[in-house]
Structure formats: structure tokens, C-alpha cells
Amino acid sequence: DAKTTQPNSMESNEEEPVHLPCNHSTISGTDYIHWYRQLPSQGPEYVIHGLTSNVNNRMASLAIAEDRKSSTLILHRATLRDAAVYYCILTGLIQGAQKLVFGQGTRLTINP
Amino acid sequence: GAVVSQHPSWVICKSGTSVKIECRSLDFQATTMFWYRQFPKQSLMLMATSNEGSKATYEQGVEKDKFLINHASLTLSTLTVTSAHPEDSSFYICSAKKRGRGDYGYTFGSGTRLTVV
């Protein structure tokens, strides 16, 4: 399985941008890069995904390195509600099926 | 949208009894659903992939006779924890992939907290 590496935790201040890094040096050409987040006692929530080009949506931006071996999730203006565990996941065919395999993620703390 | 409803949200059961957890896709058809387990302070661990009309595919180390999965329709998958024991206490989460959608569209249920006493 293609694996990702993320910092265990990060901290930021409210209303400031947050850059969450993810390394995926063994990514294959067909793997998509997904980001999900999980608030306490809830199921994960989709944030954004991409393949090669940078992506923007109402929640965040995803910056993908040219060699695709790393990516960064950008929260442009963090709020207290953004405090969560953020997971960077590669999806592709694993044993003939597409499935999401979660790593440890980054626990993001937002200070008021 | 794509909404997945999971029921119950929490359950307490006695050791030795069985518990069924339901996962429904409310506004889309899901040919594939996934079941995860999450222990406190840990990440989600994929237990099995549930395919409509066929047997589930279990991840290595997951006992198929203990965690029975049924995906009888395109909108419903169930996970039954048989003869539950305290070590089965965990947060169980299902996920569904919208039929016909590309490589995105994984929607998660809100989870079921199982406590076995």
C-alpha cells in the first residue's frame, strides 16, 4: 500500500492560515491524494482531493508538488471548528479494490 | 449530496450477546461499503469491504465469523458483532462509495460506539 507520512500534531491560531504537510514518496501514477478530517466522536468528513494539479474548494486548498511526492492542505483562515484530526490518504487499487486506508493523521489544535 | 446514516449511534450490550449495526446510504446507491473500527486515540482501521450481492472481503486479522457483514441491497449494509466481549468495545464507522462516481465520494456514517459490559 502506498503510505503517507504526516506530523502527529500541529497548532495554529484562529483566523490564521494553516499548512498541513503530507509526504507520499511511494505514490504511483494513478493514486489520488485525498484529505479527510475527523472531529471528536464523529465519522470522517471529506475535505478535498486531487491527482496532479492544485485544487481549491470552499473548505480548503490542496497544493501538490510537481513530483507528487508530497502535498499540503491549506486552510486559509482557521476557525475553532477546524480543530480535528486531518488524514492524508492515497487511493488507488489495493488488492483489486479501491479503499481508503487511514494513517495516523495530524491532530490540529486551533488557539482562540 | 451523499448522506450515510448509521444506526444506532451508541449501544451497550452484555458480554456474549450479539449486536447489529446498520449503515444506509440515504440519497444514493452504494455498490461498495466499508466498515472501520477505531479505538480511543487511534486511527481508523479498515475491517472489511462489503459488496452488494456478494460476500464481504475481510482485512487480514479480522475474524469473519465474529464480524458478520451483510450487504443485501444497494442502500443497506449491516455489521453484526457476534458473541461480543469487552475487547470488542470500540467506535465502528461505515463508509459508502457512490455508485458511478469517480475516485472520490467516500461518505462516512457518524459512527456507532459499542460498549460491551
Interface residues (C-beta under 8 A of the other chain):
Chain A: Y32 H34 Y36 Q38 S41 Q42 G43 P44 E45 Y46 H49 V85 Y87 T91 Q95 A97 Q98 K99 L100 V101 F102 G103 Q104 G105
Chain B: V4 Q6 T32 F34 Y36 S43 L44 M45 L46 T49 T57 F91 I93 S95 K97 D103 Y104 G105 Y106 T107 F108 G109 S110 G111 R113
